[in-house]
Amino acid sequence: MFHYSSLFLFQIQIMANKRTFKKNLNEMVFDIVEECFYLQMVDESKTKKTEALIDETAAFQDEVLGKISRSKTKKEFTELTNYVGEKGKYFVEQLNALNK
């Protein structure tokens, strides 16, 4: 048994600009989806739960990309960075729960 760590989330914590933030967000989402597909290959009984997590991750990505485009101040950007970090930890916890 292995557990997913939040190592990939540390990239999200320090952002230089919106372009870098979007790139790191997309990488985080890709990592989550990739792990879901792996879990589906290993245990087909988890397909419904992993599909739900993929859908939730995609909705989160759309939400955050919209907020990134609308953010104008450094404060908004910092709040969004914190939100993404928290949500990333949530997704890691969900993946760990699926792995049990």
N, C-alpha and C positions, 0 to 999 in steps of 0.2 A: 504494500500500500504506500502511496506517496501523496503528499499534499502540495497544493499549489501555493507558492509564496507570492507576496506582493512586490517582488523585486522589480517587475516591469512597471509598477506604479510610481517608482521613485523618479522616473523620467518626467512624469507629469508635474511634479512639484515645482520645478524651476523652469519657467518659460521665458524665452527671450522675446518672442513675438507671436502674433496670431498664426502665422504659417507653421512655425515649429509646434505650437500647441495643437493645431489640427493634425499635423503629421503624427505626433505622439498619441493623440486620441485614437486615430485610425489604427495605429499599431496595437494599442491596448485592446480595441474591439476585435481586431484580427486574431490576437492571441486567445481571447476568450472563445471566439467562434471555433478556432482551430482545436482548442481543448475539448469543446463540446463534440466536435466531429470525432475526435479520438475516443471519447467516452462512448459514443454511439457504435464505433467499430469494435470496441472491447466488450461492451455489454448492450445488446440491442434492446433490452428491457428498459433502458434509460432514455430511449429515443424521444418520447413525449416530453419528458422533463427538460432534456437538453434543447429540444426545439423551442420550448417556451422561453428558456434562457437566451437563446439566440434572438428570438423576437424581441425580448425585453432589451437586450443589448443594442439591437438595431434602432429601436425607438429612442433609447438613451442617446445614441450617436446623433440621430437626427435632431433631437432636442438641443444637445450641446452645440452642434455646428450652427444652429440658428442663433443661439445665445452668443456665440463667439462673434458672429457677424454683427450683432446688435450692440455688443459691448463697446463703450466709448472711453470709459475712464479706467485708470489703473486699479481702482477699488473694485469695479465690476469684474475685471479680469482676474483679480486675486480671489474674489469670492467664487468665481466660476472654477478656478483651479482647485480650490478647496473642495468644492462640490464634486468635481470629477474624481479627486483622490478618495473621497468618502464612498462614492458609488463604485469605484474600482475595487475597494476593499470588500464591499458588499458582493460584487460579482465573484471575487476570489472565495469568499465564504460559501457562496452558492455552489461553486465548482467543488470545493472541499466536501460539502454535504453530499453531492452527487457521487463522489468517489468512494463513499463508505459502503 
